[in-house]
């Protein structure tokens, strides 16, 4: 594994990884492009500080978010 990686964020739906990024800000920006009206960067920052994984309902579908590293 790349020793320079300090974090890895993923969003999963129906057991499929939809998006992965090493930077939370760019991860949230990519989500905002794909899903209009999703939570902002500050919300995700606080959510990942509380726990490494959580779920969020978007347009009636359940999405699972995880900080892997």
C-alpha positions in Angstrom: 0.0 0.0 0.0 1.1 3.5 -0.7 2.7 4.9 2.5 1.7 8.5 1.6 -2.0 7.7 1.9 -3.4 9.2 5.1 -7.1 8.7 4.5 -9.4 7.0 2.0 -13.1 7.8 1.8 -15.7 5.7 0.0 -19.5 5.8 -0.6 -21.3 2.4 -1.1 -24.8 1.6 -2.3 -26.2 -1.9 -3.0 -22.7 -3.4 -2.2 -21.0 -1.4 -4.9 -18.4 1.3 -4.4 -19.7 4.4 -6.2 -16.9 6.8 -5.4 -13.5 6.8 -3.6 -11.1 9.7 -2.9 -8.2 10.4 -0.6 -9.2 14.0 0.1 -12.5 14.7 1.9 -13.1 18.0 0.3 -12.7 16.6 -3.3 -14.8 13.6 -2.2 -17.7 15.9 -1.1 -17.3 18.1 -4.3 -17.6 15.0 -6.5 -20.7 13.9 -4.5 -22.3 17.3 -4.9 -21.9 17.0 -8.7 -23.5 13.6 -8.7 -26.3 14.2 -6.1 -27.7 17.7 -6.0 -28.5 18.9 -2.5 -26.3 16.5 -0.6 -24.8 17.6 2.7 -21.9 20.0 2.6 -18.2 19.5 3.5 -18.5 20.7 7.1 -21.3 18.1 7.8 -19.2 15.3 6.4 -16.1 16.4 8.3 -18.1 16.3 11.6 -19.7 13.0 10.7 -16.4 11.3 10.0 -14.9 12.8 13.2 -17.7 11.0 15.2 -17.4 7.7 13.4 -15.5 6.0 10.5 -18.8 4.9 8.9 -22.4 6.0 8.7 -25.4 5.9 6.4 -27.3 8.6 4.7 -30.6 8.5 2.8 -30.5 10.4 -0.5 -33.6 10.4 -2.8 -35.0 7.4 -1.0 -31.9 5.3 -1.4 -29.6 4.3 1.5 -25.9 5.1 1.0 -23.1 4.0 3.2 -20.1 6.2 3.8 -16.8 4.9 5.2 -13.4 6.2 6.0 -11.1 3.3 5.3 -7.8 4.7 6.5 
